[in-house]
Amino acid sequence: GIKILKKEQRLYLFDKARKSESSTLYIVEGQPDSISFHYNGYDNFVSLSGTSMTLEHFELLRRHGVYDVVICLDNDSPGQKAAESLIEAILKHVNDIRVRFMFLPMINDEKIDPDFMVRDGRSNEFFDLPKVSPFDFTLNKIVTEFEDSDPEFICNKVLPVIVSDPSSIRRETMISTLSSVTGISERALKDELKRLLENKDQKVIKLKKDIVDRLSNKISNIDSTNEVEALLSETLESFRQIDKEASS
């Protein structure tokens, strides 16, 4: 049958939240959570409706000018793994949207839903919860789990996260923190960061050049104007896909 609702591309209540005056969008897990916040006057909430964040979700945010996101997760093992998976599989492709994690409180191993907090008059307590950057999450996780890790191992894990942050100012702060933790000079870390950024740009350039080379070979062998136009359209779509994946 036809798949009408594509959860990997939709955010529940986004049609209302995108009109919010707040520049920060909160993403919660369940629909009741987002409904409760809207009912209590907080219109900058959406929910995932039983799926994980995807690149399609971030493309949706980008199309509507949303560039500051807080993702609310449970403060347990599955919640930590969800954050880790997002950083490793998704956020490395997102270079223009600021993403932070908010880990919800747990009492006796039982999670406290945002829905309950706002209905219980504890919305201020919710908004006061720490907002953790992917950098802080990754660095703290590595230092905690791999106490004997050498500085190079830590840097190789953390530098790609710094590359994905859209703010040069925040990248500067992260480099300073990473230098303090590892003992590696800020100059060396900045040189490595620059290399990673340039490598990423060079990959995009090479992919596009290869497409243009193939296009030239194809066009030289056809006479139909319609076929040429179709090839050009296909090439432009390939460029857009490359830019999308690289978050150009």
NORURWO-V348965 format. One line per field, one symbol per residue. ss: DSSP state (2 for helix, 1 for strand, 0 for the rest). psi: psi as a letter, one per 40 degrees, with the letter a starting at -180 (. if undefined). burial: # if it has 16 or more other C-alpha atoms within 10 Angstrom, else .. A space follows every 50 residues. Layout:
ss=???
psi=???
burial=???
//
This chain:
ss=00000022200102222000000011110022222222200000111000 00002222222220000111111100222222222222222220000111 11110110011002222220002222200001122222222222200000 22222222222220000222222222222222000222222222222222 222222222222222222200000222222222222222222222200
psi=ihhdhgdeeihheddddeeieiehhhhididddddddddeegefhiidfe iihidddddddddefhehhhhhiifadddddddddddddddeeheehhhi ihhiihhfehihiddddddeffddddeeiihhiddddddddddddgdeii dddddddddddddehehdddddddddddddddehiddddddddddddddd dddddddddddddddddddeeiehdddddddddddddddddddddef.
burial=......########..##.....###############...########. ..###.#####....###########...#..##.##...########## #####.......###.##....#..#....#########..#........ ...##..#########....#..###.##..#.#.#..##..#....... ...#...#......#...#........#..#...#...#..#...##.
//
